[in-house]
């Protein structure tokens, strides 16, 4: 009687994990899209104003901040797809148990780094205190730098949510897919 309960719990956990991963993916995709559009608009507006002889004093600082945010949130999205940190070709050449061991050690190292980055980001925020941006003195510098701990925490979440799939691939590595238009767009067999 306990076997169906365990199987039901496993199915519930997998469904919950899938929903969490999908939710985080949609959140990160939305953030990345918003940041890309915002960055493009800020740069275009800055160029137009500069060409008209009325340069905006704030656009380069804001563009730099948007680029940093785009980098952090884009990295978290890449981590969710397991497309960021790793050398899958090398790992796929390793044998069964050793492959699993290497993946777990790498995961622990990456997560340790991200926890340290989160802590360091929080320290940066506390050091900034009441400082503001140079070109926009009404904007606290902590808002611009908040991307460090927030991005690192999102990266941690992405790593943890994608870990079960990564471990599944260590047991049976994915077959090499042929490169075609469908695989590039995500519409064909993966």
N, C-alpha and C positions, 0 to 999 in steps of 0.2 A: 504494500500500500504506500510505502514511502517513495517508491520509484516514480510513480506518476507525479507526486508532489514535487520531487526534485526536478523532474523534467519540466513541469509547469513553471517552477521557479527559474529554471534556466531560460525557458522561452520568454518569460516576463523580463528577465534581465537583458536578454538580447534585444527585445523590442524597445525597452527603455533606453538602452545604449544607442540603438539606431536612431531613435527620436532625438536624443540629446546631440548626437553627432550631426544629424540633419539640421537641428535648430542652430547649432554653433556655425555650421557651414553657411546657412542662410544669413545669419548675423554678420559673419565676416565678409561674405560676398557683398552684402549691402554696404558695409563700412568701406570696403576697398573701392567699390564703384563710386560711392559718394566722394571719397577722398580724391580719386582720380579726376572726376569731373570738377571738383572744387579747385584742385591744383591747376588744371588746364585753364579754368576761368580766371583764376588769380593771375596766372602768367600772361594770358591774353590781354586782360585789362591793364596789367602793368606795362606791357609792350605798347599798347595803344596810347596810354597816357604819356609814356616816355617819348614816343614818336611825335606826339602833339606838343611836346615841350613842357608838359606839366607832370613831371615824374611824381609818382606816389612814394612817400617815404617808407611805407610799411610793406609793400608787396613782396620784396625779396625775403624779409624775415618770415612773413606768413607762408610764403612758398616753401621755404626751408623747413618750417615746422610741419606743413602738410606732407612734404616728402618723407620726413622722419616717421610720421604717423602711418603713411602708406607702407613704408618699409616694415614696420613692426607688425601691423595688422595683416599685410600680405604674407609675411613670414609665418604667422600663425595659421593662415589659410593653407599655405603650402605644407605646413607640418600636419595639418588635418588630413591631407591627401598623401602623406608620407613622401613628399616631393622636396623636402628641404635638406635635412641633415642625414647623411648616410651614404654608403657606397654599396648599393644593392647588387651590383654585378659581382663584387668581391664576396659578399655575404652568401649569394646564391651558389658560389663554387664550394663553400664549406659543407661538411657532412652534417647530418641530422642534429645530434645532441650538441655538438660544438657550435653549430650555426645558432641554435636556440640560446646557448650560453653567451655567444658574442652579441646577439641582439639584446638580451637582457642587460648585459654589462653596459653596452652603448646607451641603452635607455636610461639606466641609473645615472650614468655620467651626464647625459643631456639634461635630465630632470634636476640633478644636483646643480648644474650650471644655471638653469632657469630659476631655481629657488634662490640662489645667490644673487642673480640679476634682479629678481623681485625685491629682495631685501635691500640691495644697493640702490635701486630706484626709489624705494621708500625713504632711504637716507638722503638722497638728492632732494626729494620733495621737502623734507624737514629742514635742510640747509637753506633752501631757497627762501623760506619764510615769506616775507612780504615783498620780495623783489618783483618787478614787473618787466614786461618786454620793453626793449629800448625804443622801438618805433611806435608802440601802442601802450603808453604808460598806464592805461586803465585795465590792461589784461595781465593778470598774475602769471609770472613765469612758471609757476607750478602747474598751470593748465597745460602749457606746452610740454613740460617734462613729464606729465602724468602718463604719457605713452610708455615710459620705461616699465614701471611696475604693472600697468594694465596689460600692455602687450606681452610681457613675460608670463603673466597669469593666464592669458588667453592661449599662449603657446603651450603652457603646462596642460591646460584642459584639452587642447588639440592632441598633444602627445598621448595623454592617458586614454582619450576616447578612440584613438586609432591604434592603440597597442594590441587589442585582441586580434585585429586583422593582420597586424605585423607578425604576431606570434603564429597565427594560422599559416602565413606564408613561409615561416621558418620550418614548419613540418613538411609542407609540400610547396616549394617555390613556384611562383607563377611561370607558365610556359612562355617562351618568347613569342610575342605576337608579331605578325607581319605589319609593316608600316604601310597603312593605307589612309585614305581620307577619312574613313569612318572612325579609325582609332585616334586620329588627331582631333576630331571634333567631339569625341565621346559618344558617337552614335553607333559605331560599329562594335564588333566583338573585342573585348579587352583582353 
